[in-house]
Amino acid sequence: MPGDTITVKDNRSGKTAELPLLDGTAGAATVDIGPLAAQLGYLSLDPGFVSTASCKSAITYIDGDAGILLHRGYPIEQLAEHSTFPEVAYLLMHGELPTSHQLYSFNADIQRHWMIHEALRSFFSGFHYDAHPMAMMVGVVGSLSAFYHSELNIALEDHRRKSAVQLLAKMPTIAAACYRHSVGMPFVYPRTDLNYCENFLNMMFSIPGQPYYVDPVFVRALNLLFILHADHEQNASTSTVRVASSTGANPYACIAAGIAALWGPAHGGANEAVLAMLAEIGDIKRIPEYLDRAKDKNDPFRLMGFGHRVYKNFDPRATLIRKACHQVLEKLAHPDPLFELALALEEIALKDDYFIERKLYPNVDFYSGIIYRALSIPTNMFTVMFAIARTAGWVSHWLEMKADPAQKIARPRQLYVGSPPRDYVPLKQR
Ligand code: ACO
C-alpha cells in the first residue's frame, strides 16, 4: 500500500529510519533504502546485486520460483508460439504489440538499415582469420558511432529510436560478416525479399553463384531461439548497457559494452561452454564422473547450462527449447550424439540430491547450442547468436532509461576494507 514503511533501528545510536515500501505491478515489494544513508548515514552492501533492484522497469517480469517470464505482460510461451522475433522486438521497444501496419513499417525500417557501411567491411580484414567472433563483434559494433553519427543526439527521441533500429538491423549483418571472415568466404549482402531470420541464414551460408534454400524448419527454430533470448530484465549484460548509458555514452558504445559482458561463460558464453563440456564428457558412461566434479568444491568445474540466479524451479525458456530440439533434430539425417548425451545428463542431474537441494535446473543455454549445431552454426558463434537476439532487450532498456527523467549516473559505493590512513615511506627506507 502507498505510504507503507519498514522501520530500521540502529542499535549503535538508538536512532530509527523509516524506509518506504514500494509495490510494483507484480512481484516482491521493494524497500527504498535511500533514507538509510540520509537518516542514519549508512550504505548497504549487496555483492552481485542478489537482493537489489537497480531500477524501475516496465519491460520484462520474471517470477523465478514459479518459472514465469513475461514481456510487457505477455507470457513467453504465447510469444514463442505465435510471434516473430521482429514483432517481439517491437513489443519490447514500444510496450504494445504492433498493428499489422506498424509491424510492416517496422520490418521495412529494419530492412532499410541492415546494410553496413562499405568502409566497415574493410575493418574485418584487420582481424586474423581465427579471431573469436565475439572479439570482432565488440570491436565492430563499438565502431558504429564513427559511421552513423548524424543521428546521435540522444536527447532527441527520434534519434534514439533510429539508433535502436540501426542496431537491431545491423547486428545480423555484422555477425554473419564475422563468420564469413573466419571461413574466408565473401560477405553476402542482406536481401530485402527475405525476413529477419531467413536473411541471416542466407548471409551466413549462401555460396556465391548458387541458389540457397532456406529450410523453413530451421527458420522457425532460429526465430524461436531469438525470441527466447530477446530480453531477460536486469541481467549482467543489460545492466552493463544501463550503467554505460547512464554516463551519456552513445548507444553503439553501450551495446558494445553489453556484448563484452555477455561474452563471459557465466552469462551468454554458457551456450558455447555447454557444447565444449558435452564434447569433453563424450560418453554417457562418464556422466557420473563429471557430476562428481561439479559437486566437488575443490574443483572449479561447474555443470554448464545448469543453474540460474533468478529461476529456482525451472527456466521456461529451457522447456520450450528442449521441445524445439526434438523437432529440429528430426530433420537431420543422423541423430546428434551430443543431444542424446545432454538428455541423459539432464535426467541424471535432476535426480541428484546436490542439484535438487540447490534448485539447479537446465537453463536456456543447456539446449540452445544443440539447435545451433543442427543449423550448422559453429560453436564459437553461439554467443554471437545470443547477442543478435539480446540486442532487442538492450535497446529497449536503453530507450526506457533515456526517457526516464529520474535517471542518474550509475555510481555504486563500497565497503572500504583497505589500509587505514598512513604516511608515504621513501623508497630507500622500505
Ligand atoms: N554446477 C554445479 N554447482 C552449481 C552450479 C553448476 N552449474 N551452479 C550453481 N552451483 C552451486 C554453487 O556451487 C553453490 O553451491 P553452495 O551453495 O554449496 O556453495 C550453489 O549452487 C549456488 O550457486 P551460486 O553460484 O551462488 O548461484 P548464482 O545465482 O550466483 O549463479 C549461475 C548463477 C552463474 C548461472 C551459476 O548457476 C552457474 O555458474 N551456472 C553455470 C553457467 C551457466 O549455465 N550460465 C548461464 C546462465 S543463463 C544466461 O546467462 C543466459
Residues whose N, C-alpha, C, O or C-beta is under 5 A from the ligand:
A	BS01	ACO	P265 A266 H267 G268 A270 A294 R302 L303 M304 G305 F306 G307 H308 R309 R358 N363
